[in-house]
Amino acid sequence: MQDRGSWSSRFGFVMAAVGSAVGLGNIWRFPYYTGTHGGAAFVFVYLLAVIILGIPLLITEIAVGRASNKNPVGAFKTLAPNSRWYLVGILGVVTGIVILSYYSVIAGWVFGYIFITLSNKFSGADEQIISYIFQTVSGSPIIPLILLLIIIGFTTYIVSKGIQSGIERYTKVLMPVLFFLLIILAIRSLTLPNAIRGIEFYLSPDLSKIDAKVIAAALGQAFFSLSLGMGAILTYGSYLAKRENIFGCSAWIAFSDTLVAIVAGFVIFPAVFSVEGLSPADGPALIFKVLPIVISKMPGGLIFGTALFVLLTIAAVTSTISLLEVGTSFLIDEYNIERKRAAYILGGISFILGIFSALSCGAVGFLSKLPFLGIDFLSLMDVIFGNISLIFGSLCIALFAGYKWKVDNIIAEIESENVNFKFRMLYKVLIKYIVPLLILLVFVNFIVETFLKL
């Protein structure tokens, strides 16, 4: 059997898990979701969602992983033998590889923007020029493939080096750098003209704006932000020592992930409000079309913009690492394949799959607008695997903990090595009843919104 490896310390595990959770969703999706759902009112509901939905699911995934000491497929085979629960694990492995394939395309664009910013192409550029730059990067038949190869190649290299020498070693460096850059950018953004307008929008809650749509959106953001439902946290939990406090680790992961999202708001909103005519509700265009306008007009935009896209690249890569590790651990555990070989096999598969997404943003007409669906291939993959699959996976994990493996076994795993879990009764109620209902709410909201867009 191949040596699976383990984390050398609690700090290493938390940094790796935070790296998995912290991604473009924190620095890009959270601000524009806040912008489109009422500002501070959304933030208030989001914080509640992290506590009620996020932390119980984090606890569950880590406990299932550590109790089994296996990958997502092996975990369900071990804890629920002679059943079909292992299919949930297979779904997680497939989901991780597919998400890696198209997420790396977007991460590649972000990486490319570092050099575009450094070349000072945004200086004095208007909206038309900035749109042209984005179309050149995303719609070229060559550039997206090169950027995709760089991201997946770097990700594969790190995962191939193992748990301590690869994932832990690099995330222990990358995550502190990410936090440092985020704080520096927030300080700079707060000194911009009209920054106070952005802060008022961000921190002055109008609770009258809280409705079913805002609640569903906040639940969904908390759910997706914490990297739940695809087995990444479960896999990382399988390398965690018994002496470590699962609840404490989960709380730190949730806190750190949320802190990044909150501080990102202090970067984005003052910057957006510093330029007349821009809106914090500009949606997915915020990174590639709105922020370059800010960069083009602000003093020191070259430094600010470069640091911002370095920050986004780090956030993206720490997530791609965890996505690849899910499948890599599966091949190691279930087929006794050597780690380096397993990582490069799946890295290669992800690159091949990613080609379709890379060419679906203008380079190939068929992929850019799929027949009968009217959306591009990348967006379709995100709907199926980045949303539906993650929601279903998380629901299955919650049901598995509450009704198949039983909550008492989860608590026993949490309290191994004489750890006292003070919130055991609250956790029981949440994971058996509240969390599944909230996940269903997220699912229904997503389906309704998706069909309304079609």
Secondary structure, 3 states (H helix, E strand, C coil): CCCCCCCCCHHHHHHHHHHHHCCHHHHHHHHHHHHHCCCHHHHHHHHHHHHHHHHHHHHHHHHHHHHHCCCHHHHHHHHCCCCCCHHHHHHHHHHHHHHHHHHHHHHHHHHHHHHHHHCCCCCCCCHHHHHHHHHHHHHCCCHHHHHHHHHHHHHHHHHHCCHHHHHHHHHHHHHHHHHHHHHHHHHHHHCCCCHHHHHHHHHCCCHHHCCHHHHHHHHHHHHHHCCCCCCHHHHHHCCCCCCCCHHHHHHHHHHHHHHHHHHHHHHHHHHHHCCCCCCCCCHHHHCCCHHHHHHHHCCCHHHHHHHHHHHHHHHHHHHHHHHHHHHHHHHHHHHCCCHHHHHHHHHHHHHHHHHHHHCCCCCCHHHHCCCCCCCCHHHHHHHHHHHHHHHHHHHHHHHHHHHHCCHHHHHHHHCHHHCCCCCHHHHHHHHHHHHHHHHHHHHHHHHHHHHHHC
